[in-house]
Amino acid sequence: MAEMSKECLEELKAQCLALQSSRKTLLLSTLSQDGVPEISYAPYGRGVDGCFYIFISELAAHTASLLHHPLASALFIREESETKNLFARERLSYRCSVREVMRDTEEYDAGLECLAVDHANMIAMLRTLPDFRLFALLPEQGSYVVGFGKAFDVDPKSGDLLHRDQDRLKG
């Protein structure tokens, strides 16, 4: 397969970033305390360092999961109604390490400000509740799929794409 042009990759990179920024929530995959996979979702805010901040209740199962197994996957996916072929839905996923951001730190306030960009009224109310905790999801490895034969590794820091072709998969 011919190598993709720099212009094509830059166009796809912009499309990838547009998908992510068009979503106000992320799908969140975690491991329960007994190692069972679980999936949920959470509203998020993007930090200046590229992390995703989520503000979740201690009552939610994924909170205990993140505290016990500080690893997660985050998924951004095109709506079904916006997709021509459901087998090739546009999607961006990241494997993330996770850490809790403690109250009374500058990062805590900054993280909540990131969330407030899209969720101001709810964050103002939720921050008064003692059972809500702030987590930073730190992307370590990304994957972007935009169709058949159009799968890419994503550099979480730069957003640069590397096409996954048959030759590269064999090596």
C-alpha positions as CSV (number, residue, x, y, z in Angstrom):
1,M,0.0,0.0,0.0
2,A,1.3,3.5,-0.9
3,E,2.4,5.7,2.0
4,M,-0.1,8.4,2.9
5,S,0.9,12.0,2.0
6,K,1.7,14.5,4.7
7,E,-1.3,16.6,3.6
8,C,-3.6,13.6,3.9
9,L,-2.3,12.8,7.4
10,E,-2.6,16.4,8.5
11,E,-6.2,16.4,7.2
12,L,-7.0,13.2,9.1
13,K,-5.3,14.6,12.3
14,A,-7.6,17.6,12.1
15,Q,-10.6,15.3,11.6
16,C,-9.5,13.2,14.6
17,L,-9.1,16.3,16.9
18,A,-12.5,17.5,15.6
19,L,-14.2,14.2,16.6
20,Q,-12.8,14.5,20.1
21,S,-13.6,18.2,20.6
22,S,-17.2,17.6,19.4
23,R,-17.8,15.3,22.3
24,K,-18.6,16.5,25.8
25,T,-18.4,13.0,27.3
26,L,-16.1,10.1,27.0
27,L,-16.8,6.4,27.3
28,L,-14.8,5.0,30.1
29,S,-13.5,1.4,30.4
30,T,-12.2,0.3,33.7
31,L,-11.4,-2.9,35.7
32,S,-13.5,-3.5,38.8
33,Q,-11.7,-4.4,42.1
34,D,-12.1,-8.1,41.2
35,G,-10.7,-7.6,37.7
36,V,-14.0,-7.6,35.8
37,P,-14.2,-5.1,32.8
38,E,-16.7,-2.4,33.2
39,I,-17.8,0.4,30.9
40,S,-19.5,3.7,31.7
41,Y,-19.2,7.3,30.7
42,A,-18.3,10.7,32.2
43,P,-18.3,14.3,31.1
44,Y,-14.8,15.5,30.7
45,G,-12.6,18.5,30.4
46,R,-9.3,18.6,28.5
47,G,-6.3,19.8,30.4
48,V,-3.6,22.0,28.9
49,D,-1.1,19.0,29.3
50,G,-3.5,16.8,27.2
51,C,-5.0,14.9,30.1
52,F,-8.8,14.3,30.5
53,Y,-10.3,15.4,33.8
54,I,-13.4,13.6,35.0
55,F,-15.3,14.5,38.2
56,I,-17.2,11.5,39.5
57,S,-19.0,10.4,42.6
58,E,-17.7,7.9,45.1
59,L,-21.0,6.1,44.7
60,A,-20.2,5.3,41.0
61,A,-18.7,1.9,40.4
62,H,-16.0,3.3,38.2
63,T,-14.7,5.5,41.0
64,A,-13.8,2.5,43.1
65,S,-12.4,0.8,40.0
66,L,-10.1,3.7,39.2
67,L,-8.9,3.9,42.8
68,H,-8.1,0.2,42.8
69,H,-6.8,-0.2,39.2
70,P,-5.4,3.2,38.1
71,L,-5.7,2.4,34.4
72,A,-8.6,3.1,31.9
73,S,-9.5,3.4,28.3
74,A,-11.3,6.4,27.0
75,L,-13.4,6.3,23.8
76,F,-14.8,9.1,21.6
77,I,-17.1,7.7,18.8
78,R,-19.1,9.2,16.0
79,E,-22.9,9.0,16.6
80,E,-24.6,6.1,14.8
81,S,-27.0,8.6,13.1
82,E,-24.0,10.4,11.6
83,T,-22.4,7.1,10.3
84,K,-22.8,5.6,6.8
85,N,-21.4,2.2,7.8
86,L,-21.7,1.0,11.4
87,F,-18.9,-1.5,10.9
88,A,-16.5,1.4,10.2
89,R,-17.6,4.0,12.7
90,E,-15.1,6.8,13.3
91,R,-13.6,6.4,16.7
92,L,-10.7,7.6,18.8
93,S,-9.5,5.7,21.8
94,Y,-6.7,6.1,24.4
95,R,-5.2,3.9,26.9
96,C,-4.6,6.0,30.0
97,S,-2.9,5.9,33.3
98,V,-5.1,7.5,36.0
99,R,-4.4,9.5,39.1
100,E,-6.7,11.2,41.6
101,V,-6.2,14.9,41.9
102,M,-6.4,16.0,45.5
103,R,-8.6,18.8,46.8
104,D,-6.8,22.0,48.0
105,T,-4.3,21.8,45.1
106,E,-3.8,24.2,42.2
107,E,-4.4,21.3,39.8
108,Y,-7.8,20.5,41.4
109,D,-9.0,24.0,40.7
110,A,-7.5,24.0,37.2
111,G,-9.1,20.6,36.4
112,L,-12.5,21.8,37.5
113,E,-12.0,24.9,35.4
114,C,-11.4,22.7,32.4
115,L,-14.6,20.8,33.1
116,A,-16.5,24.1,33.6
117,V,-15.8,25.1,30.0
118,D,-18.6,22.8,28.8
119,H,-20.3,22.0,32.1
120,A,-20.2,25.2,34.2
121,N,-23.5,25.0,36.0
122,M,-23.1,21.3,37.0
123,I,-19.5,21.7,38.1
124,A,-20.5,24.7,40.3
125,M,-23.1,22.5,42.0
126,L,-21.1,19.3,42.1
127,R,-18.0,20.8,43.6
128,T,-19.9,21.5,46.8
129,L,-20.6,17.8,47.2
130,P,-18.1,15.9,49.4
131,D,-18.4,12.6,47.6
132,F,-17.1,13.8,44.2
133,R,-13.5,13.2,43.2
134,L,-11.4,14.6,40.4
135,F,-9.3,12.2,38.3
136,A,-6.8,12.9,35.6
137,L,-6.7,10.4,32.8
138,L,-3.2,10.6,31.2
139,P,-3.3,9.3,27.6
140,E,-0.3,7.0,26.9
141,Q,-1.3,5.3,23.6
142,G,-4.0,6.3,21.1
143,S,-5.8,4.7,18.2
144,Y,-7.9,6.4,15.5
145,V,-10.1,4.5,13.1
146,V,-11.9,6.4,10.3
147,G,-12.9,3.5,8.0
148,F,-11.8,0.2,6.5
149,G,-8.0,0.3,6.0
150,K,-7.9,3.6,7.8
151,A,-6.5,2.8,11.2
152,F,-3.9,4.9,12.9
153,D,-1.7,5.0,16.0
154,V,-2.1,8.4,17.6
155,D,0.7,10.2,19.5
156,P,-1.2,11.5,22.6
157,K,1.0,14.5,23.0
158,S,1.3,15.8,19.4
159,G,-1.8,14.2,17.9
160,D,0.4,12.9,15.0
161,L,-0.9,9.9,13.2
162,L,0.9,6.8,12.0
163,H,-1.0,4.6,9.5
164,R,-1.4,1.0,10.5
165,D,-0.9,-0.9,7.2
166,Q,-0.5,-4.6,6.6
167,D,3.3,-4.4,6.3
168,R,3.6,-2.6,9.6
169,L,1.3,-5.1,11.3
170,K,3.5,-8.1,10.2
171,G,6.6,-6.6,11.8
